[in-house]
Amino acid sequence: MPLSANLVELLDSTIDSFEKLEIARALRDGAPRELDDLRAALELPKEEFVVAVEALVHAGIVTSRDGVIALGARAGESRFRELMTAYDDDRFAIAAELSKIAMRRVRTMAARAFSTAFVFKKPKRGDDG
């Protein structure tokens, strides 16, 4: 099943990793969770978990305060609910889209690095080499 443009945009801009997706999915029943308990349940490395939570907080998908995490205001958006349903119905489609997004980002970074490597700078005055 092809994903809607809304879902692709949400994945590309906000929930762009499996870590973020799993955190949001674990909270979708609306019950707040202890951060440490959620990390342990998802079996995510602490650093990756912290980075994902911070990004989700910044995006308004979750809130985190005093060691407790819960869904934020943006989790009430219809496209968030649509993403959760799509993930339950067809994980392969979501995984394929996340892979496309990751590959596009890697290609972009590689292109930037390659172009930066070939930037020629003018020699400074008085610098004969």
C-alpha atoms as an extended CHARMM CRD file, in Angstrom:
* protein
*
       129  EXT
         1         1  MET       CA              0.0000000000        0.0000000000        0.0000000000  PROA      1               0.0000000000
         2         2  PRO       CA              1.5180000000        3.3660000000       -0.9700000000  PROA      2               0.0000000000
         3         3  LEU       CA              1.8640000000        5.9000000000        1.8080000000  PROA      3               0.0000000000
         4         4  SER       CA              0.0910000000        9.2310000000        1.6170000000  PROA      4               0.0000000000
         5         5  ALA       CA              2.0890000000       12.4050000000        1.0590000000  PROA      5               0.0000000000
         6         6  ASN       CA              1.1910000000       13.4490000000        4.6260000000  PROA      6               0.0000000000
         7         7  LEU       CA              2.7620000000       10.3010000000        6.0590000000  PROA      7               0.0000000000
         8         8  VAL       CA              5.8790000000       10.6060000000        3.9380000000  PROA      8               0.0000000000
         9         9  GLU       CA              6.2980000000       14.2320000000        5.0560000000  PROA      9               0.0000000000
        10        10  LEU       CA              5.8110000000       13.2700000000        8.7280000000  PROA      10              0.0000000000
        11        11  LEU       CA              8.4100000000       10.5180000000        8.4070000000  PROA      11              0.0000000000
        12        12  ASP       CA             10.8360000000       12.7530000000        6.5390000000  PROA      12              0.0000000000
        13        13  SER       CA             10.5170000000       15.7400000000        8.8550000000  PROA      13              0.0000000000
        14        14  THR       CA              9.7550000000       14.3820000000       12.2920000000  PROA      14              0.0000000000
        15        15  ILE       CA              9.6180000000       10.6400000000       12.8840000000  PROA      15              0.0000000000
        16        16  ASP       CA             12.6050000000        9.7820000000       10.7260000000  PROA      16              0.0000000000
        17        17  SER       CA             13.9940000000        6.8020000000       12.6200000000  PROA      17              0.0000000000
        18        18  PHE       CA             12.7950000000        3.4890000000       13.9690000000  PROA      18              0.0000000000
        19        19  GLU       CA             13.7500000000        4.6440000000       17.4700000000  PROA      19              0.0000000000
        20        20  LYS       CA             11.4000000000        7.6360000000       17.2560000000  PROA      20              0.0000000000
        21        21  LEU       CA              8.6700000000        5.5190000000       15.7200000000  PROA      21              0.0000000000
        22        22  GLU       CA              8.8950000000        2.8670000000       18.4350000000  PROA      22              0.0000000000
        23        23  ILE       CA              8.9060000000        5.4680000000       21.2250000000  PROA      23              0.0000000000
        24        24  ALA       CA              5.8010000000        7.1460000000       19.8090000000  PROA      24              0.0000000000
        25        25  ARG       CA              4.1010000000        3.8080000000       19.2490000000  PROA      25              0.0000000000
        26        26  ALA       CA              4.7900000000        2.6930000000       22.8150000000  PROA      26              0.0000000000
        27        27  LEU       CA              3.0650000000        5.8210000000       24.1190000000  PROA      27              0.0000000000
        28        28  ARG       CA              0.0620000000        5.8770000000       21.8370000000  PROA      28              0.0000000000
        29        29  ASP       CA             -2.3020000000        4.4220000000       24.4100000000  PROA      29              0.0000000000
        30        30  GLY       CA             -1.9380000000        7.7770000000       26.1750000000  PROA      30              0.0000000000
        31        31  ALA       CA             -0.4590000000        6.4940000000       29.4250000000  PROA      31              0.0000000000
        32        32  PRO       CA              2.6900000000        8.3320000000       30.5680000000  PROA      32              0.0000000000
        33        33  ARG       CA              5.7290000000        6.1260000000       31.1380000000  PROA      33              0.0000000000
        34        34  GLU       CA              8.8910000000        6.3860000000       33.1630000000  PROA      34              0.0000000000
        35        35  LEU       CA             11.7600000000        7.1760000000       30.7760000000  PROA      35              0.0000000000
        36        36  ASP       CA             13.9990000000        4.4260000000       32.1410000000  PROA      36              0.0000000000
        37        37  ASP       CA             11.2000000000        1.8410000000       31.9770000000  PROA      37              0.0000000000
        38        38  LEU       CA             10.3480000000        2.7660000000       28.3950000000  PROA      38              0.0000000000
        39        39  ARG       CA             13.9960000000        2.6200000000       27.3080000000  PROA      39              0.0000000000
        40        40  ALA       CA             14.3890000000       -0.7960000000       28.9090000000  PROA      40              0.0000000000
        41        41  ALA       CA             11.1610000000       -2.0750000000       27.3300000000  PROA      41              0.0000000000
        42        42  LEU       CA             12.2740000000       -0.9130000000       23.8850000000  PROA      42              0.0000000000
        43        43  GLU       CA             15.8170000000       -2.2370000000       24.4510000000  PROA      43              0.0000000000
        44        44  LEU       CA             17.3670000000        0.9130000000       22.9990000000  PROA      44              0.0000000000
        45        45  PRO       CA             20.8790000000        2.1050000000       23.8210000000  PROA      45              0.0000000000
        46        46  LYS       CA             20.6780000000        5.0380000000       26.2250000000  PROA      46              0.0000000000
        47        47  GLU       CA             22.3570000000        7.5770000000       23.9230000000  PROA      47              0.0000000000
        48        48  GLU       CA             20.1120000000        6.7600000000       20.9530000000  PROA      48              0.0000000000
        49        49  PHE       CA             17.0470000000        6.8310000000       23.1980000000  PROA      49              0.0000000000
        50        50  VAL       CA             17.9440000000       10.2410000000       24.6500000000  PROA      50              0.0000000000
        51        51  VAL       CA             18.5970000000       11.7370000000       21.2090000000  PROA      51              0.0000000000
        52        52  ALA       CA             15.2990000000       10.3660000000       19.8740000000  PROA      52              0.0000000000
        53        53  VAL       CA             13.3160000000       11.6130000000       22.8830000000  PROA      53              0.0000000000
        54        54  GLU       CA             14.8650000000       15.0870000000       22.6370000000  PROA      54              0.0000000000
        55        55  ALA       CA             13.9490000000       15.2870000000       18.9540000000  PROA      55              0.0000000000
        56        56  LEU       CA             10.3880000000       14.1310000000       19.6240000000  PROA      56              0.0000000000
        57        57  VAL       CA             10.0300000000       16.6680000000       22.4500000000  PROA      57              0.0000000000
        58        58  HSD       CA             11.3260000000       19.4180000000       20.1640000000  PROA      58              0.0000000000
        59        59  ALA       CA              8.7760000000       18.3770000000       17.5180000000  PROA      59              0.0000000000
        60        60  GLY       CA              5.9200000000       18.3370000000       20.0410000000  PROA      60              0.0000000000
        61        61  ILE       CA              5.1950000000       14.6380000000       19.5590000000  PROA      61              0.0000000000
        62        62  VAL       CA              6.0390000000       13.8430000000       23.1910000000  PROA      62              0.0000000000
        63        63  THR       CA              6.6030000000       15.6830000000       26.4290000000  PROA      63              0.0000000000
        64        64  SER       CA              9.2350000000       14.7360000000       28.9530000000  PROA      64              0.0000000000
        65        65  ARG       CA              9.3640000000       16.0630000000       32.4850000000  PROA      65              0.0000000000
        66        66  ASP       CA             10.7550000000       14.7630000000       35.7530000000  PROA      66              0.0000000000
        67        67  GLY       CA             11.6930000000       11.4030000000       34.2570000000  PROA      67              0.0000000000
        68        68  VAL       CA              8.2460000000       10.8010000000       32.7390000000  PROA      68              0.0000000000
        69        69  ILE       CA              7.3950000000       10.7880000000       29.0350000000  PROA      69              0.0000000000
        70        70  ALA       CA              3.9530000000       11.1540000000       27.4880000000  PROA      70              0.0000000000
        71        71  LEU       CA              2.4120000000       12.0120000000       24.1440000000  PROA      71              0.0000000000
        72        72  GLY       CA              2.4710000000       15.6980000000       23.2660000000  PROA      72              0.0000000000
        73        73  ALA       CA              0.0010000000       17.9240000000       21.4570000000  PROA      73              0.0000000000
        74        74  ARG       CA              1.1400000000       17.0110000000       17.9320000000  PROA      74              0.0000000000
        75        75  ALA       CA              0.4120000000       13.3500000000       18.6180000000  PROA      75              0.0000000000
        76        76  GLY       CA             -3.2530000000       14.3190000000       18.3510000000  PROA      76              0.0000000000
        77        77  GLU       CA             -2.8570000000       15.1920000000       14.6790000000  PROA      77              0.0000000000
        78        78  SER       CA             -4.6750000000       12.9270000000       12.2510000000  PROA      78              0.0000000000
        79        79  ARG       CA             -1.4890000000       12.1290000000       10.3390000000  PROA      79              0.0000000000
        80        80  PHE       CA              0.1640000000       10.8540000000       13.5350000000  PROA      80              0.0000000000
        81        81  ARG       CA             -2.7700000000        8.5120000000       14.1380000000  PROA      81              0.0000000000
        82        82  GLU       CA             -2.6420000000        7.5370000000       10.4560000000  PROA      82              0.0000000000
        83        83  LEU       CA              1.0700000000        6.7040000000       10.8220000000  PROA      83              0.0000000000
        84        84  MET       CA              0.4530000000        4.5040000000       13.8510000000  PROA      84              0.0000000000
        85        85  THR       CA             -2.2990000000        2.6350000000       12.0030000000  PROA      85              0.0000000000
        86        86  ALA       CA             -0.1550000000        2.2750000000        8.8770000000  PROA      86              0.0000000000
        87        87  TYR       CA              2.7320000000        0.9350000000       10.9720000000  PROA      87              0.0000000000
        88        88  ASP       CA              0.4540000000       -1.6820000000       12.5250000000  PROA      88              0.0000000000
        89        89  ASP       CA             -1.0540000000       -2.6240000000        9.1560000000  PROA      89              0.0000000000
        90        90  ASP       CA              2.0450000000       -2.6060000000        6.9540000000  PROA      90              0.0000000000
        91        91  ARG       CA              5.3850000000       -2.2890000000        8.7190000000  PROA      91              0.0000000000
        92        92  PHE       CA              7.1960000000       -3.0920000000        5.5050000000  PROA      92              0.0000000000
        93        93  ALA       CA              5.8360000000        0.0390000000        3.7910000000  PROA      93              0.0000000000
        94        94  ILE       CA              6.9680000000        2.2190000000        6.7060000000  PROA      94              0.0000000000
        95        95  ALA       CA             10.3630000000        0.4950000000        6.8580000000  PROA      95              0.0000000000
        96        96  ALA       CA             10.8100000000        0.9390000000        3.1080000000  PROA      96              0.0000000000
        97        97  GLU       CA             10.0230000000        4.6560000000        3.3430000000  PROA      97              0.0000000000
        98        98  LEU       CA             12.3850000000        5.1570000000        6.2950000000  PROA      98              0.0000000000
        99        99  SER       CA             15.0930000000        3.3680000000        4.2920000000  PROA      99              0.0000000000
       100       100  LYS       CA             14.5050000000        5.6710000000        1.3060000000  PROA      100             0.0000000000
       101       101  ILE       CA             14.7600000000        8.7030000000        3.5690000000  PROA      101             0.0000000000
       102       102  ALA       CA             17.9870000000        7.4210000000        5.1430000000  PROA      102             0.0000000000
       103       103  MET       CA             19.5460000000        6.6630000000        1.7470000000  PROA      103             0.0000000000
       104       104  ARG       CA             18.6280000000       10.1110000000        0.4190000000  PROA      104             0.0000000000
       105       105  ARG       CA             20.2900000000       11.7080000000        3.4340000000  PROA      105             0.0000000000
       106       106  VAL       CA             23.4280000000        9.5980000000        3.0320000000  PROA      106             0.0000000000
       107       107  ARG       CA             23.6350000000       10.5220000000       -0.6580000000  PROA      107             0.0000000000
       108       108  THR       CA             23.2090000000       14.2050000000        0.1830000000  PROA      108             0.0000000000
       109       109  MET       CA             25.9560000000       14.0700000000        2.8180000000  PROA      109             0.0000000000
       110       110  ALA       CA             28.2660000000       12.2290000000        0.4170000000  PROA      110             0.0000000000
       111       111  ALA       CA             27.6190000000       14.7590000000       -2.3440000000  PROA      111             0.0000000000
       112       112  ARG       CA             28.3840000000       17.6400000000        0.0250000000  PROA      112             0.0000000000
       113       113  ALA       CA             31.5730000000       15.9950000000        1.2350000000  PROA      113             0.0000000000
       114       114  PHE       CA             32.6610000000       15.2710000000       -2.3280000000  PROA      114             0.0000000000
       115       115  SER       CA             31.9670000000       18.8130000000       -3.5160000000  PROA      115             0.0000000000
       116       116  THR       CA             33.7150000000       20.3060000000       -0.4860000000  PROA      116             0.0000000000
       117       117  ALA       CA             36.8040000000       18.2220000000       -1.2120000000  PROA      117             0.0000000000
       118       118  PHE       CA             37.1420000000       19.8850000000       -4.5970000000  PROA      118             0.0000000000
       119       119  VAL       CA             36.6780000000       23.4900000000       -3.5960000000  PROA      119             0.0000000000
       120       120  PHE       CA             39.7590000000       25.3820000000       -4.6780000000  PROA      120             0.0000000000
       121       121  LYS       CA             40.7580000000       28.3260000000       -2.6000000000  PROA      121             0.0000000000
       122       122  LYS       CA             42.5500000000       31.3310000000       -3.9880000000  PROA      122             0.0000000000
       123       123  PRO       CA             46.0350000000       31.6570000000       -2.5760000000  PROA      123             0.0000000000
       124       124  LYS       CA             46.5430000000       34.4920000000       -0.1610000000  PROA      124             0.0000000000
       125       125  ARG       CA             48.4640000000       37.4880000000       -1.4370000000  PROA      125             0.0000000000
       126       126  GLY       CA             52.1640000000       37.0420000000       -0.9780000000  PROA      126             0.0000000000
       127       127  ASP       CA             51.7740000000       33.2530000000       -0.7200000000  PROA      127             0.0000000000
       128       128  ASP       CA             53.8740000000       31.8470000000       -3.5240000000  PROA      128             0.0000000000
       129       129  GLY       CA             53.2760000000       28.3530000000       -2.5680000000  PROA      129             0.0000000000
